[in-house]
Amino acid sequence: MPATVTVVGCGLSGEFAVSLATHHYFAGDALIELHGAESAATAEIERALDLYEAGPRPGEQHGYGVKALTRIYLATARLRSGALDTASAALEPVLTLPSGQRISPLSNRIKLVRTELAAPIFARSPAARELDERIEEFTSDSVTAGLHALPTGPA
């Protein structure tokens, strides 16, 4: 049975049924906003990812978008802890998504990772620079993929 989440604000309110994985994702999402709560955020996000990897339970549904967002938040939390290698590994499945699955929330949220990569601790790191370049390529591919679907002339 899916968990129930009450949402108020952001132009949206009501109760929504979400999977247990998504419940943990939301908890990690909230905790990642609290600097200093990286350990708690990482635990919630890792739990969400484990649940996504296990697949939906009866009555639940999982979408690739939230699973990919979970990986972005995990990479962000790991970078805040200085763990570049494990952050890069967490982000790899997102960076290799086909362009048709590179939805705008992913392109928007992956900017969090780029912000963390700009921290002084990563300033001289070739691995951080390479990851930043891959993220740049991911976001530009996301934008150009959408352009190919646009009509080329007047209707």
C-alpha positions in Angstrom: 0.0 0.0 0.0 1.5 3.4 -1.0 2.3 5.9 1.7 0.2 9.1 1.8 1.9 12.5 1.6 0.1 15.8 2.3 1.3 18.7 0.2 0.4 22.3 0.9 1.7 25.2 -1.1 3.6 25.6 -4.3 0.3 26.0 -6.1 -0.5 22.4 -5.2 -2.3 21.0 -2.2 -3.9 17.7 -1.2 -3.0 14.2 -0.3 -1.1 12.0 -2.8 -0.3 8.3 -2.7 3.4 7.8 -3.2 5.6 4.7 -3.0 7.8 4.1 0.1 10.8 4.9 -2.1 9.3 8.3 -3.1 8.5 8.9 0.6 12.3 8.5 1.4 13.2 10.6 -1.6 11.0 13.5 -0.3 12.7 13.2 3.1 16.1 13.3 1.6 15.1 16.2 -0.6 14.0 18.2 2.4 17.2 17.3 4.4 19.5 18.2 1.5 18.3 21.8 1.8 19.6 21.9 5.4 23.3 22.4 5.3 24.9 20.2 8.0 22.3 17.5 7.5 24.3 15.7 4.8 24.5 12.4 6.8 20.8 12.2 7.4 20.0 13.3 3.8 22.4 10.6 2.5 20.8 7.9 4.6 17.3 8.8 3.4 18.4 9.1 -0.2 20.3 5.8 -0.2 17.2 4.2 1.3 15.1 5.6 -1.5 17.5 4.4 -4.1 17.6 0.9 -2.6 13.8 0.8 -2.7 13.7 2.1 -6.3 16.3 -0.6 -7.3 14.2 -3.3 -5.7 11.2 -2.3 -7.8 7.7 -1.2 -6.9 5.8 -3.0 -4.1 2.2 -4.1 -4.7 0.1 -1.0 -5.4 3.1 1.2 -6.1 4.6 2.8 -9.2 8.1 4.0 -9.9 9.1 6.4 -12.6 12.6 6.9 -14.0 12.4 10.6 -13.4 12.2 10.5 -9.6 14.8 7.7 -9.5 17.2 9.9 -11.5 16.4 12.9 -9.2 17.3 10.6 -6.3 20.7 10.0 -7.8 21.2 13.7 -8.3 20.4 14.4 -4.6 22.7 11.6 -3.6 25.6 13.0 -5.6 24.9 16.4 -4.1 25.0 15.1 -0.5 28.2 13.1 -1.2 29.9 16.2 -2.7 29.0 18.2 0.4 30.8 15.5 2.4 33.8 15.8 0.0 33.3 12.4 -1.6 33.8 13.1 -5.3 34.3 9.5 -6.4 31.1 8.2 -4.9 29.2 11.3 -6.0 30.4 10.7 -9.6 29.4 7.0 -9.4 25.9 7.9 -8.1 25.4 10.3 -11.0 26.7 8.0 -13.8 23.3 6.4 -14.6 21.7 9.9 -14.9 24.4 11.2 -17.2 24.0 8.2 -19.5 20.2 8.5 -19.8 19.0 8.7 -23.5 18.2 12.3 -24.5 14.5 11.5 -24.6 14.5 10.8 -20.9 16.4 14.0 -20.0 13.4 15.8 -18.6 13.6 19.4 -17.5 13.5 18.6 -13.7 16.7 16.6 -14.2 18.4 19.4 -16.0 17.3 21.9 -13.4 18.3 19.8 -10.4 21.6 18.7 -11.7 22.7 22.3 -11.3 22.9 21.6 -7.6 25.7 19.2 -8.4 27.5 21.9 -10.4 27.2 24.3 -7.5 28.8 21.8 -5.2 31.6 21.1 -7.8 32.4 24.9 -7.7 33.4 24.6 -4.0 37.0 25.4 -3.2 37.7 21.8 -2.2 37.3 20.7 -5.8 39.0 23.7 -7.4 42.2 21.8 -8.6 40.5 18.4 -9.2 40.7 17.1 -12.7 37.9 14.6 -11.8 35.7 17.4 -10.6 36.4 19.3 -13.9 35.6 16.2 -15.9 32.3 15.7 -14.0 31.3 19.3 -14.5 32.0 19.0 -18.3 29.8 15.8 -18.5 27.0 17.7 -16.7 27.3 20.6 -19.1 27.1 18.1 -22.0 24.1 16.4 -20.4 22.2 19.7 -20.0 23.0 20.9 -23.5 21.9 17.5 -25.0 18.7 17.8 -23.0 18.0 21.2 -24.5 18.8 20.3 -28.1 16.9 17.0 -27.9 13.7 19.0 -27.3 14.5 21.3 -30.2 14.4 18.4 -32.7 10.7 17.8 -31.8 9.7 21.4 -32.7 8.1 22.0 -36.1 10.5 23.5 -38.7 8.1 25.8 -40.4 4.6 27.4 -40.3 1.8 25.1 -39.7 
